[in-house]
């Protein structure tokens, strides 16, 4: 099965598009992203999970932090 439907579904949400625009400026953690949006950290995490599943962002561990960047 193609990943294309997951990619389009991920891009269909304006918040996820805004997160991608923010990550285009550099990697960031959930806390940093939540400060840029009127959303809770759990809500940002859910959006990031959708973006990661679609292959649009990648997560890396930095100590206890999880940093996200564009893929």
mmJSON file of the N, C-alpha and C atoms, coordinates in Angstrom:
{"data_MODEL":{"atom_site":{
"group_PDB":["ATOM","ATOM","ATOM","ATOM","ATOM","ATOM","ATOM","ATOM","ATOM","ATOM","ATOM","ATOM","ATOM","ATOM","ATOM","ATOM","ATOM","ATOM","ATOM","ATOM","ATOM","ATOM","ATOM","ATOM","ATOM","ATOM","ATOM","ATOM","ATOM","ATOM","ATOM","ATOM","ATOM","ATOM","ATOM","ATOM","ATOM","ATOM","ATOM","ATOM","ATOM","ATOM","ATOM","ATOM","ATOM","ATOM","ATOM","ATOM","ATOM","ATOM","ATOM","ATOM","ATOM","ATOM","ATOM","ATOM","ATOM","ATOM","ATOM","ATOM","ATOM","ATOM","ATOM","ATOM","ATOM","ATOM","ATOM","ATOM","ATOM","ATOM","ATOM","ATOM","ATOM","ATOM","ATOM","ATOM","ATOM","ATOM","ATOM","ATOM","ATOM","ATOM","ATOM","ATOM","ATOM","ATOM","ATOM","ATOM","ATOM","ATOM","ATOM","ATOM","ATOM","ATOM","ATOM","ATOM","ATOM","ATOM","ATOM","ATOM","ATOM","ATOM","ATOM","ATOM","ATOM","ATOM","ATOM","ATOM","ATOM","ATOM","ATOM","ATOM","ATOM","ATOM","ATOM","ATOM","ATOM","ATOM","ATOM","ATOM","ATOM","ATOM","ATOM","ATOM","ATOM","ATOM","ATOM","ATOM","ATOM","ATOM","ATOM","ATOM","ATOM","ATOM","ATOM","ATOM","ATOM","ATOM","ATOM","ATOM","ATOM","ATOM","ATOM","ATOM","ATOM","ATOM","ATOM","ATOM","ATOM","ATOM","ATOM","ATOM","ATOM","ATOM","ATOM","ATOM","ATOM","ATOM","ATOM","ATOM","ATOM","ATOM","ATOM","ATOM","ATOM","ATOM","ATOM","ATOM","ATOM","ATOM","ATOM","ATOM","ATOM","ATOM","ATOM","ATOM","ATOM","ATOM","ATOM","ATOM","ATOM","ATOM","ATOM","ATOM","ATOM","ATOM","ATOM","ATOM","ATOM","ATOM","ATOM","ATOM","ATOM","ATOM","ATOM","ATOM","ATOM","ATOM","ATOM","ATOM","ATOM","ATOM","ATOM","ATOM","ATOM","ATOM","ATOM","ATOM","ATOM","ATOM","ATOM","ATOM","ATOM"],
"id":[1,2,3,4,5,6,7,8,9,10,11,12,13,14,15,16,17,18,19,20,21,22,23,24,25,26,27,28,29,30,31,32,33,34,35,36,37,38,39,40,41,42,43,44,45,46,47,48,49,50,51,52,53,54,55,56,57,58,59,60,61,62,63,64,65,66,67,68,69,70,71,72,73,74,75,76,77,78,79,80,81,82,83,84,85,86,87,88,89,90,91,92,93,94,95,96,97,98,99,100,101,102,103,104,105,106,107,108,109,110,111,112,113,114,115,116,117,118,119,120,121,122,123,124,125,126,127,128,129,130,131,132,133,134,135,136,137,138,139,140,141,142,143,144,145,146,147,148,149,150,151,152,153,154,155,156,157,158,159,160,161,162,163,164,165,166,167,168,169,170,171,172,173,174,175,176,177,178,179,180,181,182,183,184,185,186,187,188,189,190,191,192,193,194,195,196,197,198,199,200,201,202,203,204,205,206,207,208,209,210,211,212,213],
"type_symbol":["N","C","C","N","C","C","N","C","C","N","C","C","N","C","C","N","C","C","N","C","C","N","C","C","N","C","C","N","C","C","N","C","C","N","C","C","N","C","C","N","C","C","N","C","C","N","C","C","N","C","C","N","C","C","N","C","C","N","C","C","N","C","C","N","C","C","N","C","C","N","C","C","N","C","C","N","C","C","N","C","C","N","C","C","N","C","C","N","C","C","N","C","C","N","C","C","N","C","C","N","C","C","N","C","C","N","C","C","N","C","C","N","C","C","N","C","C","N","C","C","N","C","C","N","C","C","N","C","C","N","C","C","N","C","C","N","C","C","N","C","C","N","C","C","N","C","C","N","C","C","N","C","C","N","C","C","N","C","C","N","C","C","N","C","C","N","C","C","N","C","C","N","C","C","N","C","C","N","C","C","N","C","C","N","C","C","N","C","C","N","C","C","N","C","C","N","C","C","N","C","C","N","C","C","N","C","C","N","C","C","N","C","C"],
"label_atom_id":["N","CA","C","N","CA","C","N","CA","C","N","CA","C","N","CA","C","N","CA","C","N","CA","C","N","CA","C","N","CA","C","N","CA","C","N","CA","C","N","CA","C","N","CA","C","N","CA","C","N","CA","C","N","CA","C","N","CA","C","N","CA","C","N","CA","C","N","CA","C","N","CA","C","N","CA","C","N","CA","C","N","CA","C","N","CA","C","N","CA","C","N","CA","C","N","CA","C","N","CA","C","N","CA","C","N","CA","C","N","CA","C","N","CA","C","N","CA","C","N","CA","C","N","CA","C","N","CA","C","N","CA","C","N","CA","C","N","CA","C","N","CA","C","N","CA","C","N","CA","C","N","CA","C","N","CA","C","N","CA","C","N","CA","C","N","CA","C","N","CA","C","N","CA","C","N","CA","C","N","CA","C","N","CA","C","N","CA","C","N","CA","C","N","CA","C","N","CA","C","N","CA","C","N","CA","C","N","CA","C","N","CA","C","N","CA","C","N","CA","C","N","CA","C","N","CA","C","N","CA","C","N","CA","C","N","CA","C","N","CA","C","N","CA","C","N","CA","C"],
"label_alt_id":[null,null,null,null,null,null,null,null,null,null,null,null,null,null,null,null,null,null,null,null,null,null,null,null,null,null,null,null,null,null,null,null,null,null,null,null,null,null,null,null,null,null,null,null,null,null,null,null,null,null,null,null,null,null,null,null,null,null,null,null,null,null,null,null,null,null,null,null,null,null,null,null,null,null,null,null,null,null,null,null,null,null,null,null,null,null,null,null,null,null,null,null,null,null,null,null,null,null,null,null,null,null,null,null,null,null,null,null,null,null,null,null,null,null,null,null,null,null,null,null,null,null,null,null,null,null,null,null,null,null,null,null,null,null,null,null,null,null,null,null,null,null,null,null,null,null,null,null,null,null,null,null,null,null,null,null,null,null,null,null,null,null,null,null,null,null,null,null,null,null,null,null,null,null,null,null,null,null,null,null,null,null,null,null,null,null,null,null,null,null,null,null,null,null,null,null,null,null,null,null,null,null,null,null,null,null,null,null,null,null,null,null,null],
"label_comp_id":["UNK","UNK","UNK","UNK","UNK","UNK","UNK","UNK","UNK","UNK","UNK","UNK","UNK","UNK","UNK","UNK","UNK","UNK","UNK","UNK","UNK","UNK","UNK","UNK","UNK","UNK","UNK","UNK","UNK","UNK","UNK","UNK","UNK","UNK","UNK","UNK","UNK","UNK","UNK","UNK","UNK","UNK","UNK","UNK","UNK","UNK","UNK","UNK","UNK","UNK","UNK","UNK","UNK","UNK","UNK","UNK","UNK","UNK","UNK","UNK","UNK","UNK","UNK","UNK","UNK","UNK","UNK","UNK","UNK","UNK","UNK","UNK","UNK","UNK","UNK","UNK","UNK","UNK","UNK","UNK","UNK","UNK","UNK","UNK","UNK","UNK","UNK","UNK","UNK","UNK","UNK","UNK","UNK","UNK","UNK","UNK","UNK","UNK","UNK","UNK","UNK","UNK","UNK","UNK","UNK","UNK","UNK","UNK","UNK","UNK","UNK","UNK","UNK","UNK","UNK","UNK","UNK","UNK","UNK","UNK","UNK","UNK","UNK","UNK","UNK","UNK","UNK","UNK","UNK","UNK","UNK","UNK","UNK","UNK","UNK","UNK","UNK","UNK","UNK","UNK","UNK","UNK","UNK","UNK","UNK","UNK","UNK","UNK","UNK","UNK","UNK","UNK","UNK","UNK","UNK","UNK","UNK","UNK","UNK","UNK","UNK","UNK","UNK","UNK","UNK","UNK","UNK","UNK","UNK","UNK","UNK","UNK","UNK","UNK","UNK","UNK","UNK","UNK","UNK","UNK","UNK","UNK","UNK","UNK","UNK","UNK","UNK","UNK","UNK","UNK","UNK","UNK","UNK","UNK","UNK","UNK","UNK","UNK","UNK","UNK","UNK","UNK","UNK","UNK","UNK","UNK","UNK","UNK","UNK","UNK","UNK","UNK","UNK"],
"label_asym_id":["A","A","A","A","A","A","A","A","A","A","A","A","A","A","A","A","A","A","A","A","A","A","A","A","A","A","A","A","A","A","A","A","A","A","A","A","A","A","A","A","A","A","A","A","A","A","A","A","A","A","A","A","A","A","A","A","A","A","A","A","A","A","A","A","A","A","A","A","A","A","A","A","A","A","A","A","A","A","A","A","A","A","A","A","A","A","A","A","A","A","A","A","A","A","A","A","A","A","A","A","A","A","A","A","A","A","A","A","A","A","A","A","A","A","A","A","A","A","A","A","A","A","A","A","A","A","A","A","A","A","A","A","A","A","A","A","A","A","A","A","A","A","A","A","A","A","A","A","A","A","A","A","A","A","A","A","A","A","A","A","A","A","A","A","A","A","A","A","A","A","A","A","A","A","A","A","A","A","A","A","A","A","A","A","A","A","A","A","A","A","A","A","A","A","A","A","A","A","A","A","A","A","A","A","A","A","A","A","A","A","A","A","A"],
"label_entity_id":["1","1","1","1","1","1","1","1","1","1","1","1","1","1","1","1","1","1","1","1","1","1","1","1","1","1","1","1","1","1","1","1","1","1","1","1","1","1","1","1","1","1","1","1","1","1","1","1","1","1","1","1","1","1","1","1","1","1","1","1","1","1","1","1","1","1","1","1","1","1","1","1","1","1","1","1","1","1","1","1","1","1","1","1","1","1","1","1","1","1","1","1","1","1","1","1","1","1","1","1","1","1","1","1","1","1","1","1","1","1","1","1","1","1","1","1","1","1","1","1","1","1","1","1","1","1","1","1","1","1","1","1","1","1","1","1","1","1","1","1","1","1","1","1","1","1","1","1","1","1","1","1","1","1","1","1","1","1","1","1","1","1","1","1","1","1","1","1","1","1","1","1","1","1","1","1","1","1","1","1","1","1","1","1","1","1","1","1","1","1","1","1","1","1","1","1","1","1","1","1","1","1","1","1","1","1","1","1","1","1","1","1","1"],
"label_seq_id":[1,1,1,2,2,2,3,3,3,4,4,4,5,5,5,6,6,6,7,7,7,8,8,8,9,9,9,10,10,10,11,11,11,12,12,12,13,13,13,14,14,14,15,15,15,16,16,16,17,17,17,18,18,18,19,19,19,20,20,20,21,21,21,22,22,22,23,23,23,24,24,24,25,25,25,26,26,26,27,27,27,28,28,28,29,29,29,30,30,30,31,31,31,32,32,32,33,33,33,34,34,34,35,35,35,36,36,36,37,37,37,38,38,38,39,39,39,40,40,40,41,41,41,42,42,42,43,43,43,44,44,44,45,45,45,46,46,46,47,47,47,48,48,48,49,49,49,50,50,50,51,51,51,52,52,52,53,53,53,54,54,54,55,55,55,56,56,56,57,57,57,58,58,58,59,59,59,60,60,60,61,61,61,62,62,62,63,63,63,64,64,64,65,65,65,66,66,66,67,67,67,68,68,68,69,69,69,70,70,70,71,71,71],
"pdbx_PDB_ins_code":[null,null,null,null,null,null,null,null,null,null,null,null,null,null,null,null,null,null,null,null,null,null,null,null,null,null,null,null,null,null,null,null,null,null,null,null,null,null,null,null,null,null,null,null,null,null,null,null,null,null,null,null,null,null,null,null,null,null,null,null,null,null,null,null,null,null,null,null,null,null,null,null,null,null,null,null,null,null,null,null,null,null,null,null,null,null,null,null,null,null,null,null,null,null,null,null,null,null,null,null,null,null,null,null,null,null,null,null,null,null,null,null,null,null,null,null,null,null,null,null,null,null,null,null,null,null,null,null,null,null,null,null,null,null,null,null,null,null,null,null,null,null,null,null,null,null,null,null,null,null,null,null,null,null,null,null,null,null,null,null,null,null,null,null,null,null,null,null,null,null,null,null,null,null,null,null,null,null,null,null,null,null,null,null,null,null,null,null,null,null,null,null,null,null,null,null,null,null,null,null,null,null,null,null,null,null,null,null,null,null,null,null,null],
"Cartn_x":[0.835,0.0,0.881,0.462,1.213,1.075,2.119,2.091,1.426,1.072,0.494,-0.78,-1.745,-2.936,-2.617,-1.671,-1.288,-0.65,0.133,0.777,-0.263,-1.208,-2.254,-3.125,-3.43,-4.228,-3.486,-2.186,-1.394,-1.34,-1.248,-1.138,-2.473,-3.562,-4.884,-5.253,-4.513,-4.819,-3.97,-4.586,-3.817,-2.805,-3.116,-2.168,-0.926,-1.11,0.048,0.886,0.242,0.996,1.816,1.218,1.927,3.099,2.923,4.019,5.155,4.827,5.853,6.582,5.841,6.474,7.431,7.025,7.889,9.141,8.978,10.123,11.048,10.564,11.418,12.502,12.263,13.241,14.249,14.024,14.948,14.196,14.925,14.285,13.812,12.817,12.236,11.62,11.518,10.85,9.38,8.641,7.203,6.929,7.713,7.511,7.684,8.712,8.947,7.802,7.344,6.248,4.959,4.709,3.482,3.484,4.66,4.742,4.359,4.527,4.217,2.756,2.012,0.631,-0.294,-1.57,-2.525,-3.068,-2.153,-2.523,-1.73,-2.242,-1.537,-0.401,0.517,1.604,1.079,0.082,-0.45,-1.053,-1.693,-2.27,-1.161,-0.094,1.048,1.65,1.774,2.323,1.486,0.175,-0.696,-0.482,-0.37,-0.105,1.248,2.258,3.579,3.564,2.762,2.658,2.089,1.074,0.497,1.539,2.277,3.308,4.429,4.806,5.855,5.38,4.145,3.593,3.564,3.308,3.279,4.686,5.704,7.077,7.52,6.81,7.133,8.094,8.125,9.049,9.759,10.888,11.662,11.955,11.96,12.213,13.557,14.285,15.527,15.566,16.177,16.293,17.535,17.369,18.481,18.333,18.906,18.683,17.233,16.516,15.107,14.177,14.732,13.925,13.8,12.717,12.51,12.468,13.395,13.463,12.946,12.169,11.57,12.158,12.317,12.803,12.101,12.158,11.576,12.355,11.648,12.286,12.425],
"Cartn_y":[-1.186,0.0,1.251,2.24,3.484,4.334,5.091,6.006,7.323,7.472,8.726,9.129,8.228,8.64,9.169,8.54,9.013,10.393,10.618,11.923,13.012,12.746,13.735,13.973,12.92,13.078,13.944,13.725,14.517,15.98,16.224,17.597,18.326,17.611,18.233,19.092,18.981,19.735,21.003,22.17,23.423,23.493,22.887,22.897,22.099,20.954,20.152,20.87,21.574,22.376,23.452,24.086,25.126,24.529,23.33,22.656,22.376,21.917,21.663,22.955,24.057,25.347,25.74,25.506,25.817,24.942,23.655,22.747,23.021,23.701,24.09,25.071,25.751,26.694,26.017,24.746,24.012,23.064,22.079,21.088,21.71,21.052,21.571,20.422,20.632,19.679,20.018,19.123,19.315,20.581,20.82,21.998,23.282,23.316,24.497,24.697,23.612,23.71,24.147,23.622,23.983,25.471,26.052,27.485,28.325,27.759,28.482,28.363,27.464,27.193,27.236,27.557,27.585,26.177,25.213,23.82,23.273,22.219,21.563,20.704,20.334,19.455,18.109,17.5,16.244,16.399,17.528,17.762,17.891,18.6,18.725,17.35,16.552,15.2,14.351,14.47,13.709,14.147,15.45,15.944,15.438,15.455,14.982,13.492,12.733,11.299,11.069,11.838,11.724,12.082,13.16,13.588,12.558,11.948,10.931,9.665,9.273,8.095,8.292,9.517,9.837,9.998,9.952,10.077,11.502,12.465,13.87,14.462,13.891,14.347,13.138,13.408,12.371,12.84,11.911,12.197,11.604,12.365,11.825,12.153,11.271,11.47,12.303,13.242,14.054,14.072,13.082,12.928,12.511,13.288,12.987,13.679,14.543,15.283,14.506,14.739,14.215,15.424,15.461,16.573,16.116,16.964,16.658,17.561,16.983,17.743,17.235,18.038,17.614,16.431,15.557,14.392,14.645],
"Cartn_z":[0.0,0.0,0.0,-0.731,-0.852,0.41,0.713,1.85,1.478,0.214,-0.263,0.471,0.719,1.461,2.865,3.552,4.889,4.812,3.769,3.595,3.36,2.455,2.188,3.409,4.15,5.368,6.389,6.515,7.46,7.046,5.747,5.249,5.191,5.386,5.272,6.478,7.552,8.769,8.828,9.011,9.044,10.188,11.312,12.434,12.08,11.453,11.066,10.016,9.101,8.13,8.838,9.823,10.575,11.353,11.89,12.59,11.61,10.41,9.394,9.03,8.902,8.609,9.725,10.971,12.11,12.091,11.793,11.768,10.586,9.574,8.446,8.903,10.015,10.563,11.485,11.793,12.665,13.572,14.084,14.934,16.241,16.838,18.071,18.853,20.136,21.015,21.145,21.765,21.939,22.759,23.796,24.636,23.831,22.999,22.16,21.172,20.574,19.614,20.305,21.483,22.207,22.55,22.749,23.048,21.83,20.637,19.397,18.98,19.616,19.215,20.421,20.2,21.317,21.611,21.72,21.955,23.135,23.735,24.826,24.264,25.136,24.715,24.216,24.875,24.339,22.942,22.671,21.341,20.295,20.634,19.722,19.479,20.53,20.386,19.445,19.521,18.617,17.169,16.951,15.597,15.094,15.956,15.56,15.231,15.954,15.673,14.273,13.903,12.561,11.51,11.745,10.801,10.692,11.814,11.795,11.08,11.314,10.644,9.134,8.704,7.274,6.698,7.564,7.093,6.831,7.398,7.155,8.178,9.377,10.41,11.005,11.598,12.272,13.686,14.608,16.016,16.406,17.234,17.795,19.278,20.019,21.463,21.759,22.672,23.175,24.687,25.348,26.78,27.002,27.779,28.03,27.046,26.223,25.243,23.943,23.258,21.916,20.991,20.04,19.105,17.74,17.119,15.828,14.756,13.569,12.421,11.171,10.122,8.854,8.299,7.662,7.032,5.549],
"occupancy":[1.0,1.0,1.0,1.0,1.0,1.0,1.0,1.0,1.0,1.0,1.0,1.0,1.0,1.0,1.0,1.0,1.0,1.0,1.0,1.0,1.0,1.0,1.0,1.0,1.0,1.0,1.0,1.0,1.0,1.0,1.0,1.0,1.0,1.0,1.0,1.0,1.0,1.0,1.0,1.0,1.0,1.0,1.0,1.0,1.0,1.0,1.0,1.0,1.0,1.0,1.0,1.0,1.0,1.0,1.0,1.0,1.0,1.0,1.0,1.0,1.0,1.0,1.0,1.0,1.0,1.0,1.0,1.0,1.0,1.0,1.0,1.0,1.0,1.0,1.0,1.0,1.0,1.0,1.0,1.0,1.0,1.0,1.0,1.0,1.0,1.0,1.0,1.0,1.0,1.0,1.0,1.0,1.0,1.0,1.0,1.0,1.0,1.0,1.0,1.0,1.0,1.0,1.0,1.0,1.0,1.0,1.0,1.0,1.0,1.0,1.0,1.0,1.0,1.0,1.0,1.0,1.0,1.0,1.0,1.0,1.0,1.0,1.0,1.0,1.0,1.0,1.0,1.0,1.0,1.0,1.0,1.0,1.0,1.0,1.0,1.0,1.0,1.0,1.0,1.0,1.0,1.0,1.0,1.0,1.0,1.0,1.0,1.0,1.0,1.0,1.0,1.0,1.0,1.0,1.0,1.0,1.0,1.0,1.0,1.0,1.0,1.0,1.0,1.0,1.0,1.0,1.0,1.0,1.0,1.0,1.0,1.0,1.0,1.0,1.0,1.0,1.0,1.0,1.0,1.0,1.0,1.0,1.0,1.0,1.0,1.0,1.0,1.0,1.0,1.0,1.0,1.0,1.0,1.0,1.0,1.0,1.0,1.0,1.0,1.0,1.0,1.0,1.0,1.0,1.0,1.0,1.0,1.0,1.0,1.0,1.0,1.0,1.0],
"B_iso_or_equiv":[0.0,0.0,0.0,0.0,0.0,0.0,0.0,0.0,0.0,0.0,0.0,0.0,0.0,0.0,0.0,0.0,0.0,0.0,0.0,0.0,0.0,0.0,0.0,0.0,0.0,0.0,0.0,0.0,0.0,0.0,0.0,0.0,0.0,0.0,0.0,0.0,0.0,0.0,0.0,0.0,0.0,0.0,0.0,0.0,0.0,0.0,0.0,0.0,0.0,0.0,0.0,0.0,0.0,0.0,0.0,0.0,0.0,0.0,0.0,0.0,0.0,0.0,0.0,0.0,0.0,0.0,0.0,0.0,0.0,0.0,0.0,0.0,0.0,0.0,0.0,0.0,0.0,0.0,0.0,0.0,0.0,0.0,0.0,0.0,0.0,0.0,0.0,0.0,0.0,0.0,0.0,0.0,0.0,0.0,0.0,0.0,0.0,0.0,0.0,0.0,0.0,0.0,0.0,0.0,0.0,0.0,0.0,0.0,0.0,0.0,0.0,0.0,0.0,0.0,0.0,0.0,0.0,0.0,0.0,0.0,0.0,0.0,0.0,0.0,0.0,0.0,0.0,0.0,0.0,0.0,0.0,0.0,0.0,0.0,0.0,0.0,0.0,0.0,0.0,0.0,0.0,0.0,0.0,0.0,0.0,0.0,0.0,0.0,0.0,0.0,0.0,0.0,0.0,0.0,0.0,0.0,0.0,0.0,0.0,0.0,0.0,0.0,0.0,0.0,0.0,0.0,0.0,0.0,0.0,0.0,0.0,0.0,0.0,0.0,0.0,0.0,0.0,0.0,0.0,0.0,0.0,0.0,0.0,0.0,0.0,0.0,0.0,0.0,0.0,0.0,0.0,0.0,0.0,0.0,0.0,0.0,0.0,0.0,0.0,0.0,0.0,0.0,0.0,0.0,0.0,0.0,0.0,0.0,0.0,0.0,0.0,0.0,0.0],
"pdbx_formal_charge":[null,null,null,null,null,null,null,null,null,null,null,null,null,null,null,null,null,null,null,null,null,null,null,null,null,null,null,null,null,null,null,null,null,null,null,null,null,null,null,null,null,null,null,null,null,null,null,null,null,null,null,null,null,null,null,null,null,null,null,null,null,null,null,null,null,null,null,null,null,null,null,null,null,null,null,null,null,null,null,null,null,null,null,null,null,null,null,null,null,null,null,null,null,null,null,null,null,null,null,null,null,null,null,null,null,null,null,null,null,null,null,null,null,null,null,null,null,null,null,null,null,null,null,null,null,null,null,null,null,null,null,null,null,null,null,null,null,null,null,null,null,null,null,null,null,null,null,null,null,null,null,null,null,null,null,null,null,null,null,null,null,null,null,null,null,null,null,null,null,null,null,null,null,null,null,null,null,null,null,null,null,null,null,null,null,null,null,null,null,null,null,null,null,null,null,null,null,null,null,null,null,null,null,null,null,null,null,null,null,null,null,null,null],
"auth_seq_id":[1,1,1,2,2,2,3,3,3,4,4,4,5,5,5,6,6,6,7,7,7,8,8,8,9,9,9,10,10,10,11,11,11,12,12,12,13,13,13,14,14,14,15,15,15,16,16,16,17,17,17,18,18,18,19,19,19,20,20,20,21,21,21,22,22,22,23,23,23,24,24,24,25,25,25,26,26,26,27,27,27,28,28,28,29,29,29,30,30,30,31,31,31,32,32,32,33,33,33,34,34,34,35,35,35,36,36,36,37,37,37,38,38,38,39,39,39,40,40,40,41,41,41,42,42,42,43,43,43,44,44,44,45,45,45,46,46,46,47,47,47,48,48,48,49,49,49,50,50,50,51,51,51,52,52,52,53,53,53,54,54,54,55,55,55,56,56,56,57,57,57,58,58,58,59,59,59,60,60,60,61,61,61,62,62,62,63,63,63,64,64,64,65,65,65,66,66,66,67,67,67,68,68,68,69,69,69,70,70,70,71,71,71],
"auth_comp_id":["UNK","UNK","UNK","UNK","UNK","UNK","UNK","UNK","UNK","UNK","UNK","UNK","UNK","UNK","UNK","UNK","UNK","UNK","UNK","UNK","UNK","UNK","UNK","UNK","UNK","UNK","UNK","UNK","UNK","UNK","UNK","UNK","UNK","UNK","UNK","UNK","UNK","UNK","UNK","UNK","UNK","UNK","UNK","UNK","UNK","UNK","UNK","UNK","UNK","UNK","UNK","UNK","UNK","UNK","UNK","UNK","UNK","UNK","UNK","UNK","UNK","UNK","UNK","UNK","UNK","UNK","UNK","UNK","UNK","UNK","UNK","UNK","UNK","UNK","UNK","UNK","UNK","UNK","UNK","UNK","UNK","UNK","UNK","UNK","UNK","UNK","UNK","UNK","UNK","UNK","UNK","UNK","UNK","UNK","UNK","UNK","UNK","UNK","UNK","UNK","UNK","UNK","UNK","UNK","UNK","UNK","UNK","UNK","UNK","UNK","UNK","UNK","UNK","UNK","UNK","UNK","UNK","UNK","UNK","UNK","UNK","UNK","UNK","UNK","UNK","UNK","UNK","UNK","UNK","UNK","UNK","UNK","UNK","UNK","UNK","UNK","UNK","UNK","UNK","UNK","UNK","UNK","UNK","UNK","UNK","UNK","UNK","UNK","UNK","UNK","UNK","UNK","UNK","UNK","UNK","UNK","UNK","UNK","UNK","UNK","UNK","UNK","UNK","UNK","UNK","UNK","UNK","UNK","UNK","UNK","UNK","UNK","UNK","UNK","UNK","UNK","UNK","UNK","UNK","UNK","UNK","UNK","UNK","UNK","UNK","UNK","UNK","UNK","UNK","UNK","UNK","UNK","UNK","UNK","UNK","UNK","UNK","UNK","UNK","UNK","UNK","UNK","UNK","UNK","UNK","UNK","UNK","UNK","UNK","UNK","UNK","UNK","UNK"],
"auth_asym_id":["A","A","A","A","A","A","A","A","A","A","A","A","A","A","A","A","A","A","A","A","A","A","A","A","A","A","A","A","A","A","A","A","A","A","A","A","A","A","A","A","A","A","A","A","A","A","A","A","A","A","A","A","A","A","A","A","A","A","A","A","A","A","A","A","A","A","A","A","A","A","A","A","A","A","A","A","A","A","A","A","A","A","A","A","A","A","A","A","A","A","A","A","A","A","A","A","A","A","A","A","A","A","A","A","A","A","A","A","A","A","A","A","A","A","A","A","A","A","A","A","A","A","A","A","A","A","A","A","A","A","A","A","A","A","A","A","A","A","A","A","A","A","A","A","A","A","A","A","A","A","A","A","A","A","A","A","A","A","A","A","A","A","A","A","A","A","A","A","A","A","A","A","A","A","A","A","A","A","A","A","A","A","A","A","A","A","A","A","A","A","A","A","A","A","A","A","A","A","A","A","A","A","A","A","A","A","A","A","A","A","A","A","A"],
"auth_atom_id":["N","CA","C","N","CA","C","N","CA","C","N","CA","C","N","CA","C","N","CA","C","N","CA","C","N","CA","C","N","CA","C","N","CA","C","N","CA","C","N","CA","C","N","CA","C","N","CA","C","N","CA","C","N","CA","C","N","CA","C","N","CA","C","N","CA","C","N","CA","C","N","CA","C","N","CA","C","N","CA","C","N","CA","C","N","CA","C","N","CA","C","N","CA","C","N","CA","C","N","CA","C","N","CA","C","N","CA","C","N","CA","C","N","CA","C","N","CA","C","N","CA","C","N","CA","C","N","CA","C","N","CA","C","N","CA","C","N","CA","C","N","CA","C","N","CA","C","N","CA","C","N","CA","C","N","CA","C","N","CA","C","N","CA","C","N","CA","C","N","CA","C","N","CA","C","N","CA","C","N","CA","C","N","CA","C","N","CA","C","N","CA","C","N","CA","C","N","CA","C","N","CA","C","N","CA","C","N","CA","C","N","CA","C","N","CA","C","N","CA","C","N","CA","C","N","CA","C","N","CA","C","N","CA","C","N","CA","C","N","CA","C","N","CA","C","N","CA","C"],
"pdbx_PDB_model_num":[1,1,1,1,1,1,1,1,1,1,1,1,1,1,1,1,1,1,1,1,1,1,1,1,1,1,1,1,1,1,1,1,1,1,1,1,1,1,1,1,1,1,1,1,1,1,1,1,1,1,1,1,1,1,1,1,1,1,1,1,1,1,1,1,1,1,1,1,1,1,1,1,1,1,1,1,1,1,1,1,1,1,1,1,1,1,1,1,1,1,1,1,1,1,1,1,1,1,1,1,1,1,1,1,1,1,1,1,1,1,1,1,1,1,1,1,1,1,1,1,1,1,1,1,1,1,1,1,1,1,1,1,1,1,1,1,1,1,1,1,1,1,1,1,1,1,1,1,1,1,1,1,1,1,1,1,1,1,1,1,1,1,1,1,1,1,1,1,1,1,1,1,1,1,1,1,1,1,1,1,1,1,1,1,1,1,1,1,1,1,1,1,1,1,1,1,1,1,1,1,1,1,1,1,1,1,1,1,1,1,1,1,1]
}}}
